[in-house]
Amino acid sequence: LLFVILSLGPVLRFNGNLYEDIALPAQYLSWFPPIRAVGRPTFFVLGVLLPLAMLAAHGFDRILIVLEERRLAQTAFMILLPGFLLLEYWSGEFPGRVIEVNPFYEQLAHEPDGTAIIQLPMGRTASKRYLLLQTYHQQPIVEGLSARTPDEAYQYIRDNPLLLNWFENTPLDCNVLTGERVMPALNQLVVDGFQYIVVHHQEKEIPNLFAEYLPLEPVYQGSGLSAFKVADLKYQPPCPTIYARVTDLPSPEISTFITWDEKISLLGYDLPGIDPEANALPIALYWQALARMDESFVAYFHLIDPETGSLIAQADVIPRGWSYPTTLWEKDEVVEDTVLIPLENVPPGEYELRVGWYAADSAARLRPDSDQAYQFFDDSVLLATIER
């Protein structure tokens, strides 16, 4: 009874709830060296085995006394009971079953080390299965716990709005999970090496709970599994930020007449100069959609050493902090954006600022057209000369 009471811990825990204001005897005896040496209160359960063994031996002895006059029954009891115990502790071959592993995980095993994945649905029960699958693909996973773990183990999941919603099976609500919250969460996942979101489902289609978060085509779809690329989700995010559409022509400091494949036009830009606090070069740009686009495009900005042709610094962006892809633009809409080009490792000197666009999916560059700006063989356009 003492060991049972000590194993309950210093405070009452009942039905998954912790009652810290109700102290138990272990709290008052924690100073006692033999009790303090045990460490975790749950280890006192081991102490219960000794009195249980003594009681079992005493009961065994009493049964033998009762069967003294029935020698045959006594002999059978002495053979059968130890035989049962031996069978109970027998560690022979354990019957199992063959696990069928989806070909996607076999493919994942051949990808570079560190190709982290997020598997849905999340939760402790499902994560044990994901641990088994991890023995096949050998890649990092966001969740895979097989024992009781402290709350701190889930801190990373709680700090990311997308992961938290998936962990808690929360339906998508764009009034709560706005585009301004989605994009930093996605960027963090990409920076931390997560490349795939894998949805396990029994039906042919993935559950609506997750389908709403993944408004894009899967890169793999097989029996009971659909896989999506995290980076692709940045170009077609859930709950995109819809800005007030502007069609009025701006008045930039420097006007330009540059178009790309009759899709995007640069009406002009402002170049206020280097920001010493951010150690970056800000550029305010005024884009215009020449047509409705079904594909997401990425704008790139390169600082080039004109003497060597070397790339010194760059910024690849989807406008407005990756929150307003070109797939959301309407024809004739004017999109104002500010881009920061980092200058951390840029030595003093004179550099060419070049700009261009490429397709997010294929990386194919759009061809520029301009009678004013110089065009390079790589389909970039000279925007300005920068003095560092």
Salt bridges, closest charged atoms under 4 A:
GLU330 OE1 - ARG292 NE 3.70
ASP332 OD1 - LYS331 NZ 3.60
GLU333 OE1 - ARG245 NH1 2.65
GLU352 OE1 - ARG354 NH2 2.76
ASP378 OD2 - ARG365 NH1 3.53
ASP379 OD1 - ARG367 NH1 3.50
